[in-house]
Amino acid sequence: MQGRDDESVSRGEQVDAAEREAAKRRLLEQAEAERVPVEDITRAVPDRRWRSDHR
């Protein structure tokens, strides 16, 4: 009986590892899809809040 318990535990660990790996892949794919190019981040954009505060 002890052998079966060890086998089911290792199988469960394999399933957990596979699920973690799949989740990691999904997160990486989502992050890549939402990534903003550096050019868009570094472009200067006027901040309209300052204009209205200084009138």
MARFI-183258 format. One record per atom (N, C-alpha, C): residue number from 1; residue in three letters; atom name; x, y, z. Coordinates in steps of 0.05 Angstrom, whole numbers, plus 5000, padded with zeros to 4 digits. Atoms other than C-alpha are relative to their C-alpha. Example, Ala and Ser with C-alpha at 12.3 -4.5 7.8 and 13.67 -1.06 7.14 Angstrom:
<pts>
+-----+---------+-------+------+------+------+
: num : residuo : atomo :    X :    Y :    Z :
+-----+---------+-------+------+------+------+
:   1 :     ala :     N : 5018 : 4976 : 5000 :
:   1 :     ala :    CA : 5246 : 4910 : 5156 :
:   1 :     ala :     C : 5018 : 5024 : 5000 :
:   2 :     ser :     N : 4984 : 4976 : 4999 :
:   2 :     ser :    CA : 5273 : 4979 : 5143 :
:   2 :     ser :     C : 4985 : 5022 : 5014 :
+-----+---------+-------+------+------+------+
</pts>
This chain:
<pts>
+-----+---------+-------+------+------+------+
: num : residuo : atomo :    X :    Y :    Z :
+-----+---------+-------+------+------+------+
:   1 :     met :     N : 5016 : 4976 : 5000 :
:   1 :     met :    CA : 5000 : 5000 : 5000 :
:   1 :     met :     C : 5017 : 5025 : 5000 :
:   2 :     gln :     N : 4983 : 4976 : 4999 :
:   2 :     gln :    CA : 5057 : 5049 : 5015 :
:   2 :     gln :     C : 5009 : 5008 : 4973 :
:   3 :     gly :     N : 4990 : 4994 : 5027 :
:   3 :     gly :    CA : 5082 : 5045 : 4943 :
:   3 :     gly :     C : 4979 : 5016 : 4985 :
:   4 :     arg :     N : 5021 : 4986 : 5015 :
:   4 :     arg :    CA : 5015 : 5068 : 4916 :
:   4 :     arg :     C : 4997 : 5029 : 5010 :
:   5 :     asp :     N : 5001 : 4973 : 4989 :
:   5 :     asp :    CA : 5014 : 5129 : 4963 :
:   5 :     asp :     C : 5022 : 5017 : 4988 :
:   6 :     asp :     N : 4978 : 4984 : 5011 :
:   6 :     asp :    CA : 5082 : 5151 : 4940 :
:   6 :     asp :     C : 4996 : 5006 : 4970 :
:   7 :     glu :     N : 5005 : 4997 : 5029 :
:   7 :     glu :    CA : 5062 : 5141 : 4867 :
:   7 :     glu :     C : 4979 : 5022 : 4996 :
:   8 :     ser :     N : 5021 : 4980 : 5004 :
:   8 :     ser :    CA : 4999 : 5183 : 4875 :
:   8 :     ser :     C : 5010 : 5028 : 5008 :
:   9 :     val :     N : 4989 : 4974 : 4992 :
:   9 :     val :    CA : 5037 : 5238 : 4911 :
:   9 :     val :     C : 5018 : 5011 : 4977 :
:  10 :     ser :     N : 4983 : 4990 : 5021 :
:  10 :     ser :    CA : 5089 : 5243 : 4856 :
:  10 :     ser :     C : 4984 : 5007 : 4975 :
:  11 :     arg :     N : 5018 : 4993 : 5023 :
:  11 :     arg :    CA : 5034 : 5242 : 4803 :
:  11 :     arg :     C : 4987 : 5027 : 5005 :
:  12 :     gly :     N : 5013 : 4975 : 4993 :
:  12 :     gly :    CA : 4999 : 5298 : 4840 :
:  12 :     gly :     C : 5020 : 5023 : 4998 :
:  13 :     glu :     N : 4980 : 4980 : 5003 :
:  13 :     glu :    CA : 5064 : 5337 : 4843 :
:  13 :     glu :     C : 5005 : 5007 : 4970 :
:  14 :     gln :     N : 4996 : 4996 : 5029 :
:  14 :     gln :    CA : 5073 : 5327 : 4768 :
:  14 :     gln :     C : 4977 : 5017 : 4988 :
:  15 :     val :     N : 5023 : 4984 : 5010 :
:  15 :     val :    CA : 5003 : 5354 : 4755 :
:  15 :     val :     C : 5002 : 5029 : 5010 :
:  16 :     asp :     N : 4997 : 4973 : 4989 :
:  16 :     asp :    CA : 5016 : 5414 : 4801 :
:  16 :     asp :     C : 5021 : 5015 : 4984 :
:  17 :     ala :     N : 4979 : 4988 : 5015 :
:  17 :     ala :    CA : 5081 : 5428 : 4764 :
:  17 :     ala :     C : 4991 : 5008 : 4972 :
:  18 :     ala :     N : 5010 : 4994 : 5026 :
:  18 :     ala :    CA : 5047 : 5424 : 4697 :
:  18 :     ala :     C : 4980 : 5023 : 5000 :
:  19 :     glu :     N : 5019 : 4978 : 4998 :
:  19 :     glu :    CA : 4991 : 5471 : 4720 :
:  19 :     glu :     C : 5015 : 5026 : 5005 :
:  20 :     arg :     N : 4984 : 4976 : 4996 :
:  20 :     arg :    CA : 5043 : 5521 : 4746 :
:  20 :     arg :     C : 5013 : 5009 : 4975 :
:  21 :     glu :     N : 4986 : 4993 : 5025 :
:  21 :     glu :    CA : 5081 : 5518 : 4681 :
:  21 :     glu :     C : 4980 : 5012 : 4980 :
:  22 :     ala :     N : 5020 : 4990 : 5018 :
:  22 :     ala :    CA : 5017 : 5529 : 4641 :
:  22 :     ala :     C : 4991 : 5028 : 5008 :
:  23 :     ala :     N : 5008 : 4973 : 4990 :
:  23 :     ala :    CA : 4997 : 5588 : 4685 :
:  23 :     ala :     C : 5022 : 5020 : 4994 :
:  24 :     lys :     N : 4977 : 4982 : 5006 :
:  24 :     lys :    CA : 5067 : 5618 : 4677 :
:  24 :     lys :     C : 5000 : 5008 : 4971 :
:  25 :     arg :     N : 5001 : 4994 : 5029 :
:  25 :     arg :    CA : 5061 : 5612 : 4601 :
:  25 :     arg :     C : 4978 : 5020 : 4994 :
:  26 :     arg :     N : 5022 : 4981 : 5005 :
:  26 :     arg :    CA : 4993 : 5646 : 4602 :
:  26 :     arg :     C : 5006 : 5028 : 5009 :
:  27 :     leu :     N : 4993 : 4973 : 4991 :
:  27 :     leu :    CA : 5019 : 5703 : 4644 :
:  27 :     leu :     C : 5020 : 5013 : 4982 :
:  28 :     leu :     N : 4980 : 4988 : 5018 :
:  28 :     leu :    CA : 5079 : 5713 : 4599 :
:  28 :     leu :     C : 4988 : 5008 : 4974 :
:  29 :     glu :     N : 5014 : 4993 : 5025 :
:  29 :     glu :    CA : 5035 : 5712 : 4537 :
:  29 :     glu :     C : 4983 : 5025 : 5004 :
:  30 :     gln :     N : 5016 : 4976 : 4994 :
:  30 :     gln :    CA : 4988 : 5763 : 4569 :
:  30 :     gln :     C : 5017 : 5024 : 5003 :
:  31 :     ala :     N : 4982 : 4977 : 4996 :
:  31 :     ala :    CA : 5045 : 5808 : 4590 :
:  31 :     ala :     C : 5012 : 5009 : 4974 :
:  32 :     glu :     N : 4989 : 4992 : 5026 :
:  32 :     glu :    CA : 5075 : 5806 : 4521 :
:  32 :     glu :     C : 4979 : 5014 : 4983 :
:  33 :     ala :     N : 5022 : 4988 : 5015 :
:  33 :     ala :    CA : 5007 : 5823 : 4490 :
:  33 :     ala :     C : 4995 : 5028 : 5009 :
:  34 :     glu :     N : 5006 : 4973 : 4988 :
:  34 :     glu :    CA : 4999 : 5883 : 4537 :
:  34 :     glu :     C : 5025 : 5018 : 5001 :
:  35 :     arg :     N : 4975 : 4984 : 4998 :
:  35 :     arg :    CA : 5071 : 5907 : 4530 :
:  35 :     arg :     C : 4998 : 5025 : 4983 :
:  36 :     val :     N : 5001 : 4975 : 5014 :
:  36 :     val :    CA : 5079 : 5979 : 4509 :
:  36 :     val :     C : 5029 : 5006 : 4990 :
:  37 :     pro :     N : 4973 : 4994 : 5010 :
:  37 :     pro :    CA : 5138 : 5997 : 4463 :
:  37 :     pro :     C : 5013 : 5023 : 5015 :
:  38 :     val :     N : 4985 : 4979 : 4985 :
:  38 :     val :    CA : 5192 : 6041 : 4495 :
:  38 :     val :     C : 4994 : 5027 : 4987 :
:  39 :     glu :     N : 5005 : 4974 : 5014 :
:  39 :     glu :    CA : 5179 : 6095 : 4442 :
:  39 :     glu :     C : 4975 : 5013 : 5011 :
:  40 :     asp :     N : 5025 : 4988 : 4991 :
:  40 :     asp :    CA : 5108 : 6104 : 4468 :
:  40 :     asp :     C : 5002 : 5010 : 5029 :
:  41 :     ile :     N : 4997 : 4992 : 4971 :
:  41 :     ile :    CA : 5131 : 6110 : 4541 :
:  41 :     ile :     C : 5016 : 5025 : 5002 :
:  42 :     thr :     N : 4981 : 4978 : 4996 :
:  42 :     thr :    CA : 5187 : 6160 : 4530 :
:  42 :     thr :     C : 4992 : 5025 : 4985 :
:  43 :     arg :     N : 5009 : 4977 : 5015 :
:  43 :     arg :    CA : 5149 : 6207 : 4484 :
:  43 :     arg :     C : 4988 : 5021 : 5019 :
:  44 :     ala :     N : 5009 : 4979 : 4982 :
:  44 :     ala :    CA : 5136 : 6274 : 4519 :
:  44 :     ala :     C : 4971 : 5006 : 4993 :
:  45 :     val :     N : 5028 : 4993 : 5003 :
:  45 :     val :    CA : 5062 : 6288 : 4530 :
:  45 :     val :     C : 4994 : 5022 : 5020 :
:  46 :     pro :     N : 5006 : 4978 : 4982 :
:  46 :     pro :    CA : 5038 : 6354 : 4559 :
:  46 :     pro :     C : 4980 : 4991 : 5021 :
:  47 :     asp :     N : 5017 : 5007 : 4978 :
:  47 :     asp :    CA : 5005 : 6348 : 4626 :
:  47 :     asp :     C : 4980 : 5023 : 5004 :
:  48 :     arg :     N : 5020 : 4978 : 5000 :
:  48 :     arg :    CA : 4940 : 6388 : 4622 :
:  48 :     arg :     C : 4993 : 5009 : 5029 :
:  49 :     arg :     N : 5007 : 4992 : 4973 :
:  49 :     arg :    CA : 4931 : 6389 : 4698 :
:  49 :     arg :     C : 5015 : 5025 : 5008 :
:  50 :     trp :     N : 4984 : 4977 : 4992 :
:  50 :     trp :    CA : 4988 : 6439 : 4706 :
:  50 :     trp :     C : 4989 : 5026 : 4986 :
:  51 :     arg :     N : 5010 : 4976 : 5014 :
:  51 :     arg :    CA : 4958 : 6486 : 4654 :
:  51 :     arg :     C : 4975 : 5012 : 5015 :
:  52 :     ser :     N : 5024 : 4990 : 4987 :
:  52 :     ser :    CA : 4891 : 6491 : 4690 :
:  52 :     ser :     C : 5006 : 5011 : 5028 :
:  53 :     asp :     N : 4993 : 4990 : 4974 :
:  53 :     asp :    CA : 4925 : 6501 : 4758 :
:  53 :     asp :     C : 5013 : 5027 : 5000 :
:  54 :     his :     N : 4985 : 4975 : 5001 :
:  54 :     his :    CA : 4966 : 6561 : 4735 :
:  54 :     his :     C : 4985 : 5023 : 4988 :
:  55 :     arg :     N : 5016 : 4978 : 5012 :
:  55 :     arg :    CA : 4910 : 6603 : 4705 :
:  55 :     arg :     C : 4992 : 5020 : 5020 :
+-----+---------+-------+------+------+------+
</pts>
